[in-house]
Amino acid sequence: MNMQTPTPLSRPGVPEQVAFDRKELGVILGLYGRMVAAGEWRDYGISHLRDYAVFAVFRRTAENPLYRIEKHPKLRNRQGMYAVFGIDGQVLKRGHDLRTVLRVLERKLIRPVD
């Protein structure tokens, strides 16, 4: 009897989808919590796709996202795998370090005191 090993459906070592790891989610959710406390953001959505992962931030659930925080591992050696996009799709910040990329959103927390 001739036994053959079954061929795997996906290549070993290659993830089927990109996801945020625990540290990245900790940084993102820390900022999200501060913005919710300030009354700026109300909801979020996470998508894990084949080529990239997205954390979308909403002011209201039924709207388009205010900001999208994306992770593109294929861009790791180029302009950086993290990017923040505005509501109109404009790239607000791109880089290799998630904390420095998210600083563009933390500026919204700084307000003058009357």
C-alpha positions in Angstrom: 0.0 0.0 0.0 1.4 3.4 -1.0 0.9 6.2 1.6 1.2 9.8 0.6 1.1 12.7 3.0 -1.7 15.2 2.2 -0.6 18.5 0.7 -1.3 21.4 3.0 -3.8 24.0 1.8 -1.5 26.9 2.9 2.3 27.3 2.9 3.9 26.6 6.3 5.3 29.6 8.0 3.2 32.0 6.0 0.2 33.4 7.9 -3.2 33.3 6.2 -4.1 36.7 7.6 -2.3 39.7 9.2 -3.3 40.6 12.7 -2.2 43.0 15.5 -0.3 41.3 18.2 -1.0 41.8 21.9 1.6 44.7 22.4 0.2 46.5 19.4 -3.3 46.2 20.6 -2.3 47.4 24.0 -0.9 50.6 22.5 -3.8 51.2 20.2 -6.5 50.5 22.9 -4.6 52.7 25.4 -5.0 55.6 23.0 -8.6 54.6 22.2 -9.5 54.6 25.9 -8.0 58.1 26.4 -9.9 59.4 23.3 -13.2 57.8 24.5 -12.7 59.5 27.9 -12.2 62.8 26.2 -15.5 62.3 24.3 -13.8 62.2 20.8 -14.3 58.5 19.8 -17.2 56.2 20.5 -16.7 52.9 18.6 -14.1 50.9 16.8 -13.8 47.9 14.4 -10.9 45.5 13.7 -10.4 43.7 10.4 -7.7 41.1 9.9 -7.2 40.6 6.1 -4.7 38.6 4.1 -2.3 41.5 3.3 -3.0 43.9 6.2 -4.8 44.5 9.4 -7.0 47.5 10.2 -8.2 49.2 13.4 -10.9 51.7 12.4 -12.2 54.4 14.8 -15.7 55.8 14.6 -17.4 58.8 16.2 -20.7 57.1 15.7 -21.3 53.5 14.6 -23.2 54.3 11.4 -20.6 56.7 10.0 -17.4 56.1 8.0 -14.3 55.7 10.2 -12.6 58.9 11.4 -9.2 57.2 11.3 -7.8 53.9 10.2 -4.7 52.5 11.8 -3.2 49.9 9.4 -0.5 47.3 9.6 1.1 46.3 6.3 4.0 43.8 7.0 5.1 43.9 3.4 6.1 47.5 3.8 8.3 46.7 6.8 11.5 47.4 4.9 10.3 50.4 3.0 8.3 53.3 4.5 7.2 51.3 7.6 4.5 48.9 8.3 2.2 51.2 10.3 0.1 53.9 8.9 -2.7 56.2 10.0 -5.3 57.3 7.5 -7.8 60.1 7.8 -11.5 60.1 6.9 -10.8 61.0 3.3 -8.1 58.3 2.9 -5.2 60.7 3.2 -2.1 59.3 4.9 -1.5 61.3 8.1 1.6 59.4 9.3 3.6 56.4 8.3 6.5 54.7 10.1 8.2 51.7 11.6 7.2 52.4 15.3 3.6 52.2 16.2 3.9 54.7 19.1 5.4 57.4 17.0 2.8 56.9 14.3 0.0 57.2 16.8 1.3 60.5 18.1 -0.4 62.3 15.2 -3.7 61.2 16.9 -2.6 62.1 20.4 -2.3 65.8 19.4 -6.1 65.9 19.3 -6.1 65.4 23.1 -4.1 68.5 23.7 -6.4 71.4 24.1 -6.0 74.9 25.6 -7.4 75.4 29.0 -9.8 78.3 29.4 
